[in-house]
Amino acid sequence: MSNNDFLDIEEIITTVMDCAAIVRKHLHAGYLEKIYEKALMIELNEAGLNAESQVDLDVSYKGETLGTFTVDILVEKRLVVELKATKEISPVHEMQVVNYLTTTGIDDGLIINFGNENSIQFRRKYRIYRPKGQKNS
């Protein structure tokens, strides 16, 4: 059991967002997603979070493996992080993360978009639908 087993998911998400902001401070828009991923992994490691990059997940249907998803970053085995380097986060990106959450059984996901020229963008997603403003129970 690591020390981070006791971190609240909100603390994990806040730390990930803070680390992403540090990356964005040093690497503005225009880099490939892979560059942001490597930089974010450095920051997450320095923050003491257990993070894995490029995690393959099997997708099954009626007991048969259909293929795999590859999650950009899995933090503390409790948060799926999908990175983008595009102008805007789209509904397709959001559905991608929801599919990852459904496949893993993990409740929380975070999309981080480094590609917007004005600012970094964050979008939180949940495996189970929660109306706006509803907190975790």
Buried (B, 14 or more C-beta within 10 A) or exposed (E): EEEBEEBEBEEBBEBBBEBBBBBBEEBEBEBEBEBBBBBBBEBBEEBEBBBBBEBEBEBEEEEEEEEEBEBBBBBBBBBBBBBBBBEEBEEEBBEBBBBBBEBBEBBBBBBBBBBBEEEBBBBBBBBEEEEEEEEEE
